[in-house]
Amino acid sequence: MSTAQALWRRVPPWGVDAGLVVLAAFDAWINLYGEATPFMWACGALGCAALFLRRRLPLAVFLLTLPMTLFMDVAVAPIAALYTLATRTRNRPLLAGCALLNAAVSTLAWPLSDTFSGDRTWTLIQFVYTLATAFAPILFGQLVQAGHDVARQLVEVEVAREHERALYAQTVLARERAQLAREMHDVVSHQVSLIAVQAGALQVAAKDPDARETARTIRTLSVDTLDELRHMVTLLRASGGKETELTPQPTLADLQQLIANSGIEATLTGELPPGISTTAQRTLYRTVQEALTNVRKHAPGARAEVRLWRDAQHFGVTVTNTAPTRPSVALPSARHGLIGLRERAELLNGTLTAEPTPQGGYEIELRACNPPA
């Protein structure tokens, strides 16, 4: 940006308008000096003063400059009004009409009876010349408006490009996260599961108390590692949003909300002590979640009872539903829900049973061993 442009941008709008008013008043004074009537002076003053409102009411300001154009050969006020109107509107027919109106008023002579008394060819030439003069500020104003549109569109294009680059970066990150999640799930999770199973077998088969304790420790650490690994895989498979990453894993405290949002008539009875591990609480939650999902899918209209229980050696949850009251709709299922629940139960050194009841309902029970004191 040049120095002149920088200085021009520092001039306030009211300063520019005041300068135009002074320049227009000087132009009118030159044309009216010595031969004007009070009415002409009033029209000239009105047209010049109206330039203060050209940014807010450009069309009205242009119309207010027409009377002074009829009486005198002025240029500053009508040109400024036409330019401002051209930068404020996109109505091309309106701009063309204003140019024709300005040219017609400028061509007319005062008094009006003298307009067509002279050479009509010269009158036509004067009309064409005045029309071209009127179109000049209109075209320049439209050019300025187009420049502003191009600048605004360039900003929008740059914003769109930044958004596109951000989306592409998120897509690449999501692809890498998904690939890493697959590797962790397929390789690491499988190996840790084998360690847990082998440690459990060693705990049962070993005769030496120290060996059994070591095997139990290895199994416990493997279970905790596998649970945390699954949690990390879930986060890696997420879209990367902060809300997803910061969402806590469900616990027994969330069971009541789960049942309330299940969409079926269900009750929750019993309770478990708060000392149960976070892994066990998540397993119980997922068991109830899968059981209620199966009731909703395969037993429409059935009622369900969720019962938490604990005895001397075990703790768990039992979900029992009544017979369906409406015919079920065949829905696609991968049948992986119960398999996953059985795997979770085995990691807790427990079992999962799922079987129909004599009353035509269904019962799912998770039974896990109490942790050693």
C-alpha positions as CSV (number, residue, x, y, z in Angstrom):
1,M,0.0,0.0,0.0
2,S,1.4,3.4,-1.0
3,T,1.7,6.4,1.3
4,A,-1.1,8.2,-0.5
5,Q,-3.4,5.2,0.0
6,A,-2.5,4.9,3.6
7,L,-3.2,8.6,4.2
8,W,-6.5,8.4,2.4
9,R,-7.7,5.5,4.5
10,R,-7.0,7.5,7.6
11,V,-9.4,10.2,6.6
12,P,-12.8,9.7,8.4
13,P,-15.9,9.3,6.3
14,W,-17.5,12.5,7.6
15,G,-14.3,14.4,6.5
16,V,-14.8,13.1,2.9
17,D,-18.4,14.0,2.9
18,A,-17.6,17.5,4.3
19,G,-15.1,18.0,1.5
20,L,-17.6,17.0,-1.1
21,V,-20.2,19.4,0.3
22,V,-17.6,22.3,0.2
23,L,-16.6,21.3,-3.4
24,A,-20.2,21.0,-4.6
25,A,-21.1,24.4,-3.0
26,F,-18.1,26.0,-4.7
27,D,-19.2,24.5,-8.0
28,A,-22.8,25.8,-7.5
29,W,-21.6,29.2,-6.5
30,I,-19.5,29.6,-9.6
31,N,-22.6,28.9,-11.8
32,L,-25.1,31.0,-9.7
33,Y,-23.0,34.0,-8.9
34,G,-24.6,37.2,-10.1
35,E,-27.7,35.7,-11.8
36,A,-29.5,33.5,-9.4
37,T,-32.8,33.9,-7.7
38,P,-33.4,32.9,-4.1
39,F,-35.2,29.8,-5.3
40,M,-32.1,28.7,-7.2
41,W,-29.9,29.3,-4.3
42,A,-32.2,27.2,-2.1
43,C,-32.1,24.3,-4.6
44,G,-28.4,24.6,-4.8
45,A,-28.0,24.6,-1.0
46,L,-30.4,21.6,-0.7
47,G,-28.5,19.6,-3.3
48,C,-25.1,20.3,-1.7
49,A,-26.2,19.7,1.9
50,A,-27.8,16.4,0.9
51,L,-24.4,14.9,0.2
52,F,-24.0,14.5,4.0
53,L,-26.6,11.7,3.7
54,R,-25.3,10.0,0.6
55,R,-24.0,6.9,2.4
56,R,-27.4,6.3,4.1
57,L,-29.9,7.5,1.5
58,P,-28.1,7.4,-1.9
59,L,-31.2,7.4,-4.0
60,A,-32.9,10.2,-2.1
61,V,-29.7,12.3,-2.3
62,F,-29.5,11.8,-6.1
63,L,-33.1,13.0,-6.5
64,L,-32.3,16.1,-4.3
65,T,-29.5,17.0,-6.7
66,L,-31.8,17.1,-9.7
67,P,-33.3,20.5,-9.1
68,M,-30.0,22.2,-9.0
69,T,-28.9,20.4,-12.1
70,L,-31.9,21.9,-13.9
71,F,-30.9,25.4,-13.0
72,M,-27.1,25.3,-13.4
73,D,-24.4,23.4,-15.2
74,V,-23.0,21.7,-12.1
75,A,-21.0,18.4,-12.0
76,V,-19.7,17.7,-8.4
77,A,-23.1,17.0,-6.7
78,P,-24.8,14.8,-9.3
79,I,-21.6,12.8,-10.0
80,A,-20.9,12.2,-6.3
81,A,-24.6,11.1,-5.9
82,L,-24.5,8.7,-8.9
83,Y,-21.2,7.2,-7.8
84,T,-22.4,6.6,-4.2
85,L,-25.6,5.0,-5.6
86,A,-23.6,2.8,-7.9
87,T,-21.5,1.5,-5.0
88,R,-24.6,0.8,-2.9
89,T,-27.0,-1.1,-5.2
90,R,-26.9,-3.9,-7.7
91,N,-30.0,-2.8,-9.5
92,R,-28.7,-2.1,-13.0
93,P,-32.1,-0.9,-14.4
94,L,-32.3,1.6,-11.6
95,L,-28.8,2.9,-12.3
96,A,-29.6,3.2,-16.0
97,G,-32.8,5.1,-15.3
98,C,-31.0,7.5,-12.9
99,A,-28.4,8.1,-15.6
100,L,-31.1,8.8,-18.2
101,L,-32.9,11.1,-15.7
102,N,-29.8,13.0,-14.9
103,A,-29.0,13.5,-18.6
104,A,-32.5,14.6,-19.4
105,V,-32.6,17.2,-16.6
106,S,-29.2,18.5,-17.5
107,T,-30.2,18.9,-21.1
108,L,-33.4,20.9,-20.2
109,A,-33.1,24.7,-20.2
110,W,-34.7,27.0,-17.8
111,P,-37.3,28.2,-18.5
112,L,-38.5,25.0,-20.1
113,S,-39.9,26.7,-23.1
114,D,-36.4,27.5,-24.3
115,T,-35.4,23.9,-24.4
116,F,-36.7,23.0,-27.9
117,S,-36.7,26.5,-29.4
118,G,-33.1,26.2,-30.6
119,D,-31.2,23.7,-32.7
120,R,-32.6,20.2,-31.8
121,T,-29.5,18.5,-33.2
122,W,-27.3,20.3,-30.7
123,T,-29.8,19.4,-28.0
124,L,-29.5,15.7,-28.9
125,I,-25.7,16.0,-28.9
126,Q,-25.8,17.6,-25.5
127,F,-28.1,14.8,-24.2
128,V,-25.7,12.1,-25.4
129,Y,-22.7,13.9,-23.9
130,T,-24.5,14.4,-20.6
131,L,-25.6,10.7,-20.6
132,A,-22.0,9.6,-21.1
133,T,-20.9,11.9,-18.3
134,A,-23.6,10.4,-16.0
135,F,-22.6,6.8,-16.9
136,A,-19.0,7.4,-16.0
137,P,-19.4,7.6,-12.2
138,I,-21.9,4.7,-12.4
139,L,-19.4,2.4,-14.1
140,F,-16.7,3.5,-11.7
141,G,-19.0,2.8,-8.7
142,Q,-19.9,-0.6,-10.1
143,L,-16.2,-1.3,-10.6
144,V,-15.5,-0.5,-7.0
145,Q,-18.4,-2.7,-5.9
146,A,-17.0,-5.6,-7.9
147,G,-13.6,-5.1,-6.4
148,H,-15.1,-5.3,-2.9
149,D,-17.0,-8.5,-4.0
150,V,-13.8,-10.0,-5.3
151,A,-11.9,-9.2,-2.1
152,R,-14.7,-10.7,0.0
153,Q,-14.8,-13.8,-2.2
154,L,-11.0,-14.2,-1.8
155,V,-11.4,-14.1,1.9
156,E,-14.2,-16.7,1.7
157,V,-12.0,-18.9,-0.6
158,E,-9.1,-18.7,1.8
159,V,-11.4,-19.6,4.8
160,A,-12.7,-22.5,2.8
161,R,-9.2,-23.7,1.9
162,E,-8.2,-23.5,5.6
163,H,-11.3,-25.5,6.5
164,E,-10.5,-28.1,3.7
165,R,-6.9,-28.4,4.9
166,A,-8.2,-28.9,8.5
167,L,-10.6,-31.6,7.3
168,Y,-7.9,-33.3,5.3
169,A,-5.6,-33.3,8.3
170,Q,-8.4,-34.7,10.5
171,T,-9.1,-37.4,7.9
172,V,-5.4,-38.4,7.8
173,L,-5.3,-38.4,11.6
174,A,-8.4,-40.5,11.8
175,R,-7.0,-43.0,9.2
176,E,-3.8,-43.3,11.2
177,R,-5.7,-43.7,14.5
178,A,-7.9,-46.4,13.0
179,Q,-4.9,-48.3,11.7
180,L,-3.2,-48.0,15.0
181,A,-6.4,-49.2,16.7
182,R,-6.6,-52.2,14.4
183,E,-3.0,-53.1,15.1
184,M,-3.5,-52.8,18.9
185,H,-6.7,-54.8,18.8
186,D,-5.5,-57.6,16.5
187,V,-2.0,-58.1,17.9
188,V,-1.6,-56.6,21.4
189,S,-5.1,-57.5,22.7
190,H,-4.7,-61.0,21.5
191,Q,-1.4,-61.5,23.1
192,V,-2.5,-60.0,26.4
193,S,-5.6,-62.2,26.4
194,L,-3.4,-65.3,26.0
195,I,-1.2,-64.1,28.9
196,A,-4.3,-63.8,31.1
197,V,-5.6,-67.2,30.1
198,Q,-2.2,-68.9,30.6
199,A,-1.8,-67.2,33.9
200,G,-5.2,-68.3,35.1
201,A,-4.4,-71.9,34.1
202,L,-1.1,-71.7,35.9
203,Q,-2.9,-70.3,39.0
204,V,-5.2,-73.3,39.1
205,A,-2.6,-76.0,38.3
206,A,0.3,-74.7,40.3
207,K,0.9,-76.4,43.7
208,D,3.4,-74.0,45.1
209,P,1.6,-71.1,46.9
210,D,4.2,-68.6,45.7
211,A,3.7,-69.7,42.1
212,R,-0.1,-69.4,42.4
213,E,0.3,-65.9,43.9
214,T,2.6,-64.9,41.1
215,A,0.2,-66.4,38.5
216,R,-2.7,-64.5,40.1
217,T,-0.7,-61.3,40.0
218,I,0.1,-61.8,36.4
219,R,-3.5,-62.6,35.6
220,T,-4.7,-59.5,37.4
221,L,-2.3,-57.2,35.7
222,S,-3.1,-58.8,32.3
223,V,-6.8,-58.2,32.9
224,D,-6.3,-54.6,33.9
225,T,-4.0,-54.0,31.0
226,L,-6.4,-55.5,28.5
227,D,-9.2,-53.4,29.9
228,E,-7.2,-50.2,29.6
229,L,-6.1,-51.3,26.1
230,R,-9.7,-51.7,25.0
231,H,-10.4,-48.3,26.4
232,M,-7.5,-46.8,24.4
233,V,-8.7,-48.6,21.2
234,T,-12.1,-47.1,21.7
235,L,-10.6,-43.7,21.9
236,L,-8.4,-44.2,18.9
237,R,-11.4,-45.3,16.9
238,A,-13.3,-42.1,17.9
239,S,-13.4,-39.1,15.6
240,G,-11.0,-37.2,17.8
241,G,-13.5,-34.8,19.3
242,K,-12.9,-33.5,22.8
243,E,-16.3,-34.6,24.0
244,T,-15.7,-38.2,22.9
245,E,-12.3,-38.4,24.5
246,L,-13.3,-36.8,27.8
247,T,-16.4,-38.9,28.2
248,P,-15.9,-41.2,31.3
249,Q,-16.4,-44.9,31.1
250,P,-19.7,-46.1,32.6
251,T,-19.9,-47.5,36.1
252,L,-22.6,-48.9,38.4
253,A,-23.7,-45.4,39.2
254,D,-24.9,-45.1,35.6
255,L,-27.1,-48.1,35.6
256,Q,-30.2,-46.2,36.7
257,Q,-29.8,-43.8,33.8
258,L,-29.2,-46.6,31.4
259,I,-32.5,-48.3,32.5
260,A,-34.4,-45.1,32.3
261,N,-33.3,-44.5,28.8
262,S,-33.7,-48.1,27.6
263,G,-37.2,-47.5,26.2
264,I,-38.7,-50.6,28.0
265,E,-40.3,-51.1,31.3
266,A,-37.5,-52.2,33.6
267,T,-36.7,-52.1,37.3
268,L,-33.4,-52.1,39.2
269,T,-33.1,-54.0,42.5
270,G,-30.2,-54.8,44.8
271,E,-26.9,-53.2,45.1
272,L,-23.2,-53.9,45.2
273,P,-20.5,-52.5,47.5
274,P,-18.5,-49.6,46.1
275,G,-15.3,-51.5,46.5
276,I,-15.8,-53.5,43.3
277,S,-13.1,-52.7,40.7
278,T,-13.7,-50.3,37.8
279,T,-13.2,-53.2,35.4
280,A,-15.9,-55.2,37.1
281,Q,-18.3,-52.3,37.2
282,R,-17.9,-51.7,33.5
283,T,-18.5,-55.4,32.8
284,L,-21.7,-55.4,34.8
285,Y,-22.8,-52.2,33.0
286,R,-22.1,-53.7,29.6
287,T,-24.0,-56.9,30.5
288,V,-27.1,-55.0,31.5
289,Q,-26.8,-52.8,28.4
290,E,-26.6,-55.8,26.1
291,A,-29.4,-57.6,27.9
292,L,-31.7,-54.6,27.6
293,T,-30.8,-54.2,24.0
294,N,-31.8,-57.8,23.3
295,V,-35.1,-57.3,25.1
296,R,-35.8,-54.3,23.0
297,K,-34.9,-56.1,19.8
298,H,-36.2,-59.6,20.3
299,A,-39.0,-59.2,23.0
300,P,-41.2,-56.2,22.1
301,G,-43.5,-55.2,24.9
302,A,-41.7,-57.3,27.6
303,R,-40.8,-56.1,31.0
304,A,-37.3,-56.5,32.5
305,E,-35.9,-56.8,36.0
306,V,-32.3,-56.0,36.7
307,R,-31.0,-57.5,40.0
308,L,-27.6,-56.9,41.5
309,W,-26.6,-59.5,44.0
310,R,-23.6,-60.8,46.0
311,D,-23.0,-63.8,48.2
312,A,-20.0,-65.2,50.0
313,Q,-18.0,-66.2,46.9
314,H,-19.6,-64.4,44.0
315,F,-21.2,-61.3,42.8
316,G,-23.0,-60.4,39.7
317,V,-26.1,-59.2,37.9
318,T,-29.2,-61.1,36.6
319,V,-31.4,-59.6,33.9
320,T,-34.8,-61.4,33.4
321,N,-37.5,-60.4,31.0
322,T,-41.0,-61.6,30.6
323,A,-42.5,-63.0,27.4
324,P,-43.0,-60.6,24.5
325,T,-46.4,-59.2,24.1
326,R,-45.9,-58.2,20.4
327,P,-44.4,-60.1,17.5
328,S,-40.8,-59.4,17.1
329,V,-39.3,-58.1,13.8
330,A,-36.3,-59.9,12.4
331,L,-33.3,-57.6,12.7
332,P,-29.7,-58.2,11.4
333,S,-27.3,-59.2,14.1
334,A,-23.7,-60.3,14.2
335,R,-24.3,-62.3,17.4
336,H,-21.1,-60.9,18.9
337,G,-22.7,-59.3,21.9
338,L,-22.9,-62.4,24.1
339,I,-19.5,-63.6,22.9
340,G,-18.0,-60.3,24.1
341,L,-19.8,-60.6,27.4
342,R,-18.5,-64.1,28.0
343,E,-15.0,-62.9,27.3
344,R,-15.4,-60.1,29.8
345,A,-16.8,-62.6,32.4
346,E,-13.8,-64.9,31.9
347,L,-11.4,-62.0,32.5
348,L,-13.2,-61.6,35.9
349,N,-12.7,-65.3,36.5
350,G,-16.5,-65.7,36.1
351,T,-19.2,-67.1,33.8
352,L,-22.1,-65.8,31.7
353,T,-25.2,-67.8,31.2
354,A,-28.1,-66.9,28.8
355,E,-31.1,-69.2,28.6
356,P,-34.9,-69.0,28.3
357,T,-37.2,-69.1,31.3
358,P,-40.2,-71.5,31.8
359,Q,-42.5,-68.5,31.5
360,G,-41.4,-67.7,27.9
361,G,-39.0,-65.0,28.8
362,Y,-35.2,-64.9,28.9
363,E,-32.5,-64.6,31.5
364,I,-28.9,-63.4,31.3
365,E,-26.7,-63.7,34.4
366,L,-23.1,-62.6,34.9
367,R,-21.4,-64.4,37.8
368,A,-18.0,-63.3,38.9
369,C,-15.7,-64.3,41.7
370,N,-15.2,-62.0,44.6
371,P,-11.7,-60.5,44.7
372,P,-9.4,-61.9,47.4
373,A,-9.4,-59.9,50.6
